[in-house]
């Protein structure tokens, strides 16, 4: 039974990585250009529009669930993974890095950009911060794609 649950958790991680990465790629190509077109008014418009949403995609479809599934998969199937263990660990590390980047800097920074507390923040600072956020977002997506590939390879080789 532990092997079945371990394998199911790995399958879950592969599927969730695919959904998450696909959503993030869509976001980067279509949504980010919209809210970064003319800051700060475009950010304010985005904040108003997104506040009407019932749920935040990033909160529901979050890589924390991937990391939890991979941790359970490793705990239950450590001995059975053999050489594929490294791929599962790689995917787990990518998930944890993604969660830490998002929760530690990206989400709080974006919230500050949409709802600035300090009216003295200059346009240059807003645009610079938004540019850094966008670059970090693409970097995080590279890490997440790596996590997806690692999990898929673990599934194929495990």
PEZI-V798108 format. One line per field, one symbol per residue. burial: + if it has 24 or more other ideal C-beta (glycine too) atoms within 12 Angstrom, else -. A space follows every 10 residues. Layout:
BEGIN
burial: ???
END
This chain:
BEGIN
burial: -----++-++ ++++-+++-+ +-++--++-- -+--++--++ --+--+---+ -------+-- +++++++-++ ++++--+--- +--++-++++ +++++++++- ++---++-++ --++------ -----+--++ --++-++--+ +-++++++-+ +++++--+
END
